[in-house]
């Protein structure tokens, strides 16, 4: 395992003498724009190992992506190598359909402390709720980024992350496009967490469970998303979505296409730079 090889994988070639906020921000941006958030292994018969060596081989050498347990674990290793004061945290994701947070921890994220100031760093949420820069761990402060305005609130030791949503303009030439359900609220809850430090072994049970439980979204849908300099690309099943943030004031442009099986493979290669070893069943 070689930090320069990781930098090559994320196309990062800037000077990085200090473990400072500027370097952290640049690494996170490069990471999320080159390493997709994806669960394709689950849908092409590959087991996902919660082992750093296996994750490194998959993401860095085989040029794949991964879900939070993989991509944030890799980022944790890289930042630790660079001398950052870093620890893992566990979060409960918000489930809009159930209007509540998951009972069990189901997300891994990172806390980095720089000159006494704590930041939350997460390269593994994917889609339009993926942060683009580290977020200051401060309650009640609006933190605008490309994807929208993020905000933490803290209540009795539990931290909640939410994002202010923009409206969506769905392009007319989208195939089989169905507009979002009427947006009653402009705030989208993302997850909640405490600052109790975690170890990767704490997530082993979750890693095994998510690969066999038929109830979770990762089992139900094949997902691959990648951040761009202006928005996000997402392939969910056979549906390919291109989103451009702030296309007009407070409006994101959304283009939706339904793909054939043949187009799925081509889209993975052309848009996400992923070539799978095994057959994907979307």
N, C-alpha and C positions, 0 to 999 in steps of 0.2 A: 504494500500500500504506500502510495507516494503522493504527497500533496501537490507536486508539480503536474502529475498525471490527472489529478482531480481538477486543477486549474485549467489544464488543456481541455478536459471534458466540458467545462462551463465557459470556455473561451475567455478566461480572465487572465489578463497579462499586465495588470497595473502594479506599480510599486506598492509594497505592503509591509513597511518596516514596523509599524505600530499596530497593536490590537485596538484600533480606534473605531469610532462610529462610522467614519467615512469609508473605511475598508469593509466593515461589516455590511453596510448598505450596498456597496458595489458587489460584494460576493453574493448576497441574497438576490439582487436583481439578475445577475448572470445565471445563478442557479435556477431560478424559476422560469427564465426565458430559454433554457436549454434542456432542463430535465423535466419531462412531463409528470404531472400527477396522474398515475394510471394503475388500474387493477387488472390489466389484461392477462396476467399470469393465471388468475382465478378462472378465466374463460378460455384458456387454451391448455388446461391440464397440467400446469406447472405448480409445484408447491412453493409457497413463499416462506423462506427461512428467516428467522429473526437473528441473523448472525452477521456481524459487520463485514467479515471477509466475503460472505456470499453477496451481501448488498453492494459492496464495492465492485465486485466482479460483474454483477448484473448492470449496475447503473453506469459505472465509469468505463469498464472494458467492453461490455456488450451494447453500450449506448441505449439502454432502456431507461424507463422512468420507474416510479414506484408510488406506493401510498405513504401516508404520514409516517408509519413505523419504519419505513425504509429510507425515504428521502430526508426526513428530519434527523434520523440516526446518522446518516452519512454527513449531513451538515454539522451535526454535533461534533463528530470526529474531526472534521476539517477545522472548525473554529477552535476546538481544544488544542489541536496541533499548532495553531497560530498564537496560542497563549491567551485566549479569551477566558474570562471568568464566567463559566457557563454551567447550567444544569438543565435537566429534563423536567418537564411538568406533565401532568395528565389532565385532560379536559373531558367534559361531558358535552357532546354536540347537541344543538337544538334541532328538534324534528318538527318542522312546520305542520306536517300532517297530523301530528299528535299534540301540537301546541304545548310542547314541553321538552325538557332536556332528558337525555338518556339516563337511565337509572345507574348504569355502570360507566366507568371511564372508557372512552372509545377513541381518544385522540391524543397524540403525543405532540407537544410543542416545546419550545426552548425559552429559557430566560437568560439573558446576558447582562452582566453588570459592567458598566464602563464609567470609570471615575466616580464610583458611588451611585450612579444613576441606573436603575433597572430598565431593561427593554424586553419586550416579547418579540421573538423571532420565530416565524413559522413558514416553512417552504412546502408544507404538505396539506394545505386545505383545498387547493385547486379551484377551478371555476371562477366565478365572479366575486367570490368571497375571500380570495387569496390576497393577502397583504403584499404590497410591492416594496415597502421599506420597513425596517424595524419600528415597532410602536412603543412609545414611552409608556411605561407602566404607571399611569397617573389617572386618578378617577375623575370622570366628568369633563375631560378636555376633548374637544373635537380635534381629530387628526386627519386632515384631508390628504388623500393620495389619489393616484390615477383611477383606481376602481371606485372611489367614493370616499365618504367621510367615515372613519372608524372612531369608535369611542368605547372606553372602558368605564364601568361603574363598579364600585367595590361595596360590598355589604357584609359586615361582620366576618371578614377574612376570605370571603368568596368573591372572585372577580368575574364580571360578565363582559363579554365583547359583543358589540353590535355594529351594524353598518347602516348608514343612511342610503337608501336606494334611489337611483335615478329612474325616470320613466324609460320605457323601451319603445323604439320605433322599429317595427318589423318590416324589412324591405319587401316591396310588392312582389318581386320575382322569387321570393322564397317558395320552395315547393312544399306543399302540405303544411304551410305555416299555421300554427294556432297561437294567437296572441296569449300573453300571460293572463292568468285569471285576474279579474279586476283587482287592482292593487288598493286594498283598503288602507294599508299602513305603509308608510315610507321607511319604517325602521325594520330591519331584519336582524333578529338575534342570531348569533353564530355559535358561541359555546360559553361554558362557565368553567372555572378552574380555581384551585387553591395554589399556594406557593410551596406546598410540600414537595421537596425534591424527589424525583423518581429515578429508578435505574431501568435500563432496557429490559432486564429480566422481569420487571413488574408487568410488562406488556406481552409476555409469552403466551399467557392464557388467552388474552384478547386476540392475538395473532392467529392462534389455532382456531378459536371460536368463529372468527369472521370468515374463515375459509370453509366452514362446514354449515354455519347457520343459514337456513334458507330465508330468514326474515329480514336480513339487513340489505340495504340498498346496494352494497358492493357485490353481493351474490346475485341480486336481481338484474343488475345492469353492468355491461362492460363500459368502462369510463376511461377516457383519456383527455386531459386538458393541458394546455400550455399557455403561459402568459406571453404576450407580444409587447412591443414598445408602445402600442396604442390601445391594446385591449386583450382579448382572450380567445383562444380557439378551443372548441370542445367537441369530442366525438362520443356520443352516448348511444350505445346500440348501433343503429344504422343512421342516426340523426347527427349531422355535422352542422355546428353552429359557429359562426364568426361574429364576434361582438367588438364594436369599436366604441370606446368610452368617450363620453362627452362630445358626440358627433355634432350636436347643436347644444345650446345651453340646457343643462340638466336633462339631457336625453342621450341614451346610448343607441347606436344603430345595430340592429340584429339581422343577420342573414341566415336562414335555416334551409338546409338541403337534406333530402332523404336519399341515402346512398344504396346502391346494390352491393351484394357480397364482394364483387370484384373491386368496386370503388372503395370499399372499406380498407382493403389492403393497400391500395395505391395512396389513399389519403393518409394513412398512418405513415407511409414512407415519405410522401411529399411534404406534408404539413408538420409532422411530429418527429421525423427522422428516425422512425422505429421500424425495424424489420424483425418480425417474430420468427422464432425457430419452429414453433408448433402452430397448428391451425387454430385460428380464433373462431369461436362460436359467439357472435355478437348477442 
